[in-house]
Amino acid sequence: MTYHPKSDFVAVMMERGFLADCTDYQGLDEALMQGVKPAYIGFDATAKSLHVGSLIQIMMLRWFQKTGHQPITLMGGGTTKVGDPSFRADERPLLNDAQIDDNIAGIKKVFSAYIDYDSDAPNKALMLNNAEWLDGLNYLEFLRDIGRHFSVNRMLAFESVKSRLDREQSLSFLEFNYMILQAYDFLELNRRYGCILQMGGSDQWGNIVNGIDLTRRVLDNSIYGLTTPLLTTSDGKKMGKSQDGAVWLNAEMRSPYEFWQFWRNTTDADVGRFLKLYTELPVDECERLGALAGSEVNAAKVILANEVTKLLHGAEAATTAEATARDVFEKGGIGDDLPTLTLTGAELGDGISIVQLIVKSGLAKSGKDAKRLISENGAKLDDKPLSDAGLMIDAAALSSPIKLSAGKKRHALVQLAD
């Protein structure tokens, strides 16, 4: 698409590779030239933390504020009770109110690192919860006033629903209602706050279009939708997943060092693209670093890891993580910031198997995985190859911390509690 944007936000989105589609580029662009405008992204509270897969959306909200507009982070306290069926093979497990509130409390911690909610500026960010308007809905009134605007034929044609039905997988009436509730969110945000834009991943296109259509029908207002590509790494893996599970954004669920290491391990082909999306380095510098080859690209990966970690966890955490990595990889040391498993005397008993330690330290998902890692010469103990899956570790062996390694890039310390 050849379009030359006028607004800073649309220009940044296009230049840095954030855009998959927009309902009306020119209309949105012109609206953003008319002073401070609000836009939102919704986040359902299905876990205590968001993971790296949500980071592109968070960066969009950050850029929206940096270019002079008002970001709204909408917590799905209401919609989480239903569960988004988009491109899922099965129904999400239902959470109770206490679980949802607990998850929202965890998720909120991340946003303040990226978005300003506390300034007196006219574009101060808002943190809202859709339970505020969804929990009190009267079912019959909602059906009459809102439901009548939705065509079941059209809803069935959306790819997110159609793909589920084509595979003859159950889609509950509860889930089917999700897209109506999300559309209603957009209507309410436009009515209450003048919100003109909903952003999200390309899997949300149908839900976003529904909200635009509903708001036009009920309020006769012009609003817009903008989506990002569904990101995968160059080797086809879903963004946000790693060998040892989801890459959580909350520090208590994934340490700053492990977070830094995830970005340091980026595939060569993804470095330039990720620098544009996940850092604020100038685009020409991102392209220069992304074009490096051979051993030189490793320096670009360190810059990527430092810049992304700095935004989320702060400059000190990024510096410490880099120093730990250098100590571990270049000097063969232990590194004070490595993920650490601390065993009590009761847990250790007369001894614990090396297989159990590998699992407990998070380097393998199961005993079977740990044994396979050892048999394939992928495990090390204090940087020496580990070949005996029956090895027992006792208190004497833990008189000082030991270092476990899975492959060349994943490490953990094991120590005995004082």
FITI-367333 format. One line per 5 residues: their letters; for each residue x, y, z of C-alpha. Coordinates in Angstrom, 2 decimals. Last residue first. Example, Ala and Ser with C-alpha at 12.3 -4.5 7.8 and 13.67 -1.06 7.14 Angstrom:
2
sa) 13.67:-1.06:7.14; 12.30:-4.50:7.80 .
END
This chain:
418
dalqv) 21.44:-20.89:54.96; 19.50:-22.38:52.04; 21.45:-24.75:49.79; 22.27:-23.62:46.27; 21.41:-24.46:42.68 .
lahrk) 22.28:-22.02:39.91; 20.65:-22.03:36.52; 21.77:-21.97:32.88; 20.33:-21.89:29.38; 22.47:-20.76:26.44 .
kgasl) 24.96:-23.46:25.50; 22.79:-26.53:25.96; 21.08:-27.09:29.28; 23.42:-25.92:32.02; 23.52:-26.47:35.77 .
kipss) 25.75:-24.38:38.04; 26.52:-25.41:41.59; 26.43:-23.13:44.62; 28.93:-23.88:47.43; 28.67:-26.57:50.11 .
laaad) 26.15:-28.02:47.69; 28.13:-31.17:46.86; 28.53:-31.77:50.61; 24.79:-31.43:51.15; 24.02:-34.17:48.65 .
imlga) 23.59:-34.40:44.86; 22.82:-37.87:43.46; 23.93:-38.92:39.97; 21.61:-41.43:38.32; 21.41:-39.58:35.01 .
dslpk) 25.20:-39.97:34.66; 26.58:-38.17:31.58; 27.00:-34.55:32.63; 29.56:-32.63:30.57; 31.54:-30.10:32.65 .
ddlka) 30.51:-26.42:32.85; 29.70:-26.66:36.59; 27.32:-29.53:35.79; 26.50:-29.79:32.11; 23.55:-31.12:30.13 .
gnesi) 23.19:-31.47:26.34; 25.13:-34.72:25.97; 22.17:-36.41:24.26; 21.74:-38.83:27.18; 21.70:-35.91:29.64 .
lrkad) 19.03:-33.96:27.75; 17.01:-37.17:27.30; 17.14:-37.75:31.06; 15.97:-34.18:31.70; 13.12:-34.48:29.21 .
kgska) 11.93:-37.72:30.85; 12.19:-36.12:34.28; 9.90:-33.38:33.07; 9.83:-29.80:31.79; 13.59:-29.33:31.62 .
lgskv) 15.88:-26.42:32.55; 13.36:-25.06:35.06; 15.55:-25.45:38.16; 13.19:-28.08:39.56; 13.49:-30.18:36.39 .
ilqvi) 17.30:-30.12:36.29; 17.39:-30.75:40.03; 15.10:-33.76:39.75; 17.37:-35.29:37.09; 20.45:-34.60:39.24 .
sigdg) 18.90:-36.76:41.92; 18.44:-35.37:45.43; 20.36:-36.30:48.58; 19.98:-37.40:52.18; 17.26:-34.81:52.66 .
leagt) 17.54:-32.03:50.06; 14.00:-30.73:50.47; 14.30:-30.85:54.27; 17.66:-29.05:54.17; 16.06:-26.30:52.12 .
ltltp) 16.85:-25.93:48.44; 17.43:-22.61:46.68; 17.00:-22.66:42.89; 18.61:-19.63:41.24; 18.03:-17.99:37.87 .
lddgi) 21.40:-16.37:37.01; 22.09:-12.86:38.34; 25.26:-13.64:40.27; 27.11:-15.10:37.30; 28.73:-18.52:37.52 .
ggkef) 31.91:-18.06:35.53; 33.00:-19.48:32.20; 34.57:-16.18:31.25; 32.82:-15.53:27.95; 29.51:-17.28:28.43 .
vdrat) 28.73:-17.03:32.13; 30.54:-13.80:32.99; 29.38:-12.11:29.80; 25.82:-13.23:30.45; 25.98:-11.92:34.02 .
aeatt) 27.34:-8.57:32.84; 24.58:-8.29:30.23; 21.94:-9.11:32.84; 23.35:-6.54:35.27; 23.34:-3.80:32.62 .
aaeag) 19.75:-4.61:31.62; 18.58:-4.68:35.24; 20.28:-1.32:35.90; 18.66:0.28:32.85; 15.10:-0.53:33.90 .
hllkt) 12.89:-3.64:33.93; 10.55:-3.13:30.97; 12.17:-0.44:28.83; 15.72:-1.42:29.81; 15.04:-5.08:28.97 .
venal) 14.06:-4.14:25.42; 17.09:-1.88:24.92; 19.59:-4.28:26.48; 18.37:-7.35:24.58; 18.37:-5.50:21.26 .
ivkaa) 21.85:-4.05:21.94; 23.10:-7.53:22.83; 21.56:-8.86:19.62; 23.30:-6.16:17.59; 26.66:-7.18:19.09 .
nvesg) 25.90:-10.77:18.10; 25.31:-9.60:14.52; 29.04:-8.92:14.20; 29.85:-12.65:14.46; 28.51:-13.25:10.97 .
alagl) 26.28:-10.57:9.53; 25.14:-7.04:10.28; 22.09:-5.89:8.31; 19.83:-5.74:11.37; 22.21:-3.30:13.05 .
reced) 22.07:-0.91:10.11; 18.29:-1.31:9.79; 17.73:-0.59:13.47; 20.07:2.43:13.19; 18.05:3.74:10.22 .
vplet) 14.83:3.26:12.20; 16.02:5.29:15.18; 16.21:3.25:18.41; 12.92:3.14:20.28; 12.91:-0.59:20.91 .
ylklf) 10.42:-3.45:20.45; 9.13:-3.08:16.91; 12.07:-1.57:15.05; 14.68:-3.61:16.94; 12.56:-6.72:16.38 .
rgvda) 12.60:-6.29:12.60; 16.35:-5.70:12.49; 17.16:-8.71:14.69; 14.76:-11.24:13.14; 17.06:-12.81:10.52 .
dttnr) 19.83:-13.42:13.06; 17.54:-15.48:15.32; 17.00:-13.87:18.72; 18.99:-15.50:21.55; 19.90:-12.14:23.12 .
wfqwf) 16.17:-11.39:23.27; 15.42:-14.48:25.37; 18.58:-13.83:27.44; 17.30:-10.44:28.54; 14.04:-12.02:29.76 .
eypsr) 16.00:-14.74:31.56; 18.14:-12.05:33.23; 15.13:-9.90:34.09; 13.60:-12.94:35.84; 10.48:-14.57:34.47 .
meanl) 7.39:-15.02:36.64; 8.47:-12.66:39.44; 9.75:-10.17:36.86; 6.37:-9.82:35.16; 6.72:-9.85:31.35 .
wvagd) 6.29:-13.59:30.84; 8.19:-15.44:28.09; 5.92:-18.49:27.83; 7.54:-21.92:28.07; 11.04:-23.40:28.47 .
qskgm) 11.98:-23.61:24.81; 10.50:-20.20:24.18; 7.10:-18.75:23.42; 6.18:-15.09:23.15; 6.17:-14.89:19.37 .
kkgds) 4.85:-18.09:17.81; 7.60:-20.10:16.11; 7.95:-20.07:12.33; 11.75:-20.00:11.99; 11.67:-16.27:11.18 .
ttllp) 9.86:-15.61:14.45; 6.10:-15.30:14.40; 4.09:-12.16:14.79; 0.42:-11.81:14.05; 0.62:-8.60:12.02 .
ttlgy) -0.74:-5.49:13.73; -4.28:-4.17:13.45; -5.96:-0.77:13.21; -9.62:0.06:13.66; -11.44:3.36:13.31 .
isndl) -14.34:5.44:14.56; -16.97:7.61:12.86; -19.99:8.26:15.06; -23.67:7.57:14.23; -24.28:6.71:17.89 .
vrrtl) -26.11:3.37:17.62; -25.45:2.29:14.02; -21.99:3.82:13.71; -21.00:2.46:17.11; -22.20:-1.04:16.14 .
dignv) -20.30:-0.98:12.82; -17.05:0.14:14.47; -17.42:-2.45:17.21; -18.07:-5.25:14.70; -15.03:-4.16:12.68 .
ingwq) -12.88:-4.55:15.81; -14.19:-8.05:16.55; -13.58:-9.16:12.96; -10.04:-7.74:12.93; -9.05:-9.24:16.28 .
dsggm) -6.85:-12.00:14.79; -4.88:-9.17:13.14; -3.58:-8.16:16.56; -5.10:-5.15:18.26; -5.96:-1.47:18.02 .
qlicg) -9.25:0.31:18.67; -9.54:3.94:17.64; -11.89:6.89:18.18; -12.30:6.98:21.97; -14.55:9.93:22.88 .
yrrnl) -14.35:9.00:26.56; -17.83:7.86:27.61; -19.62:7.29:24.28; -16.54:6.13:22.38; -15.48:3.88:25.24 .
elfdy) -19.01:2.49:25.50; -19.27:1.71:21.77; -15.80:0.12:21.75; -16.71:-2.07:24.73; -19.99:-3.03:22.99 .
aqlim) -18.01:-4.50:20.11; -16.04:-6.54:22.63; -19.30:-7.75:24.19; -20.74:-8.75:20.82; -17.53:-10.60:19.90 .
ynfel) -17.67:-12.53:23.17; -21.26:-13.72:22.70; -20.15:-16.70:20.62; -17.98:-17.76:23.55; -21.02:-18.17:25.81 .
fslsq) -23.03:-19.82:23.02; -20.34:-22.48:22.98; -18.20:-23.26:19.96; -17.60:-27.00:19.64; -15.04:-28.20:17.13 .
erdlr) -16.22:-29.50:13.76; -12.93:-28.39:12.18; -14.96:-26.14:9.87; -16.73:-24.78:12.96; -13.48:-23.56:14.52 .
skvse) -12.19:-22.10:11.24; -15.53:-20.34:10.69; -15.44:-18.61:14.07; -12.03:-16.92:13.73; -12.58:-16.54:9.98 .
falmr) -15.71:-14.46:10.45; -18.53:-15.94:8.34; -20.49:-17.16:11.36; -20.70:-13.58:12.62; -22.12:-12.43:9.29 .
nvsfh) -24.87:-15.05:9.28; -25.59:-14.31:12.95; -26.25:-10.68:12.00; -25.71:-8.24:14.86; -27.60:-4.95:15.32 .
rgidr) -30.52:-6.61:17.13; -28.16:-7.70:19.90; -27.54:-4.12:21.06; -30.84:-2.56:22.17; -33.13:-5.61:22.39 .
lfely) -30.55:-8.17:23.49; -28.99:-5.72:25.94; -32.39:-4.79:27.36; -33.21:-8.45:27.88; -29.86:-9.21:29.53 .
nlgdl) -29.68:-6.20:31.83; -26.03:-5.17:31.89; -24.46:-4.46:35.28; -21.29:-6.52:34.90; -20.56:-5.17:31.41 .
weann) -20.26:-1.46:32.24; -17.59:-1.36:34.97; -16.55:-4.94:34.16; -14.87:-3.28:31.17; -11.97:-2.21:33.38 .
lmlak) -10.12:1.05:32.72; -6.52:2.32:32.95; -6.29:5.78:31.37; -3.15:7.39:29.95; -2.38:11.10:30.42 .
npads) -2.79:12.81:27.03; -3.94:16.14:28.48; -0.75:16.24:30.58; -1.09:16.25:34.37; 1.15:13.19:34.63 .
dydiy) 0.28:9.97:36.46; -0.77:7.33:33.91; 2.41:7.41:31.82; 2.89:4.28:29.70; 5.76:1.82:29.29 .
asfvk) 6.90:0.84:32.79; 3.45:1.66:34.17; 1.99:-1.06:31.95; 3.81:-3.99:33.52; 2.39:-3.84:37.04 .
kigai) -1.19:-3.77:35.72; -0.94:-7.42:34.64; -0.46:-8.73:38.17; -3.41:-6.81:39.64; -5.54:-7.92:36.65 .
nddiq) -4.67:-11.57:37.36; -5.74:-11.28:41.00; -9.01:-9.61:39.98; -9.68:-12.42:37.47; -8.93:-15.14:40.02 .
adnll) -11.21:-13.49:42.59; -14.04:-13.09:40.06; -13.98:-16.77:39.01; -12.17:-18.07:35.93; -13.66:-20.15:33.12 .
preda) -11.28:-22.42:31.21; -10.95:-21.27:27.59; -12.93:-23.26:25.05; -11.06:-25.25:22.44; -9.22:-24.96:19.13 .
rfspd) -8.64:-21.22:19.48; -8.51:-18.85:16.51; -10.62:-16.21:18.28; -12.69:-17.83:21.04; -12.23:-14.90:23.47 .
gvktt) -13.30:-15.94:26.96; -16.63:-15.27:28.71; -15.63:-14.24:32.25; -12.55:-12.61:30.72; -14.95:-10.24:28.95 .
gggml) -15.95:-8.55:32.22; -12.63:-7.89:33.93; -11.12:-7.34:30.50; -8.65:-4.60:31.40; -8.74:-1.72:28.94 .
tipqh) -5.50:0.17:28.53; -6.43:3.58:27.13; -3.77:5.58:25.32; -4.18:9.37:24.93; -2.39:11.10:22.05 .
gtkqf) 0.75:13.22:21.64; 3.10:11.09:19.53; 4.69:9.59:22.66; 1.22:8.53:23.85; 0.46:6.56:20.69 .
wrlmm) 4.04:5.25:20.70; 3.49:3.73:24.15; 0.11:2.29:23.15; 1.74:0.67:20.12; 4.56:-0.65:22.33 .
iqils) 1.99:-2.34:24.57; 0.41:-4.01:21.53; 3.80:-5.29:20.32; 4.49:-6.55:23.84; 1.46:-8.82:23.94 .
gvhls) 3.29:-11.87:22.51; 6.07:-11.18:25.03; 3.84:-12.37:27.84; 1.10:-10.78:29.93; 1.12:-11.63:33.60 .
katad) -1.16:-13.12:36.21; -3.04:-15.11:33.54; -6.38:-14.99:31.66; -6.98:-11.31:32.40; -8.14:-10.12:28.99 .
fgiya) -6.27:-7.17:27.51; -8.13:-4.59:25.44; -6.38:-1.96:23.33; -7.55:1.62:23.28; -7.33:4.92:21.46 .
pkvgq) -7.98:8.49:22.70; -7.43:11.62:20.57; -5.42:14.77:21.36; -5.74:17.39:18.58; -7.29:17.31:15.09 .
mlaed) -4.35:15.71:13.20; -5.28:12.30:14.61; -8.66:12.54:12.83; -6.88:13.17:9.52; -4.77:10.04:9.86 .
lgqyd) -7.74:7.96:10.96; -9.79:9.02:7.93; -6.85:8.54:5.55; -5.98:5.07:6.81; -9.56:3.81:6.94 .
tcdal) -10.25:0.31:8.34; -6.57:-0.29:8.95; -4.44:-3.33:8.20; -1.20:-5.14:9.09; 0.65:-2.19:10.58 .
fgrem) 3.48:-2.28:13.11; 6.38:-2.30:10.66; 8.51:0.58:12.03; 7.83:3.04:9.22; 4.11:2.33:9.04 .
mvavf) 3.44:2.65:12.77; 5.71:5.68:13.09; 3.95:7.51:10.23; 0.53:6.59:11.63; 1.52:8.12:14.96 .
dskph) 3.19:11.25:13.59; 0.12:12.23:11.59; 0.35:13.15:7.90; 0.76:9.68:6.42; 1.93:9.00:2.86 .
ytm) 0.06:5.99:1.55; 1.31:3.44:-0.93; 0.00:0.00:0.00 .
END
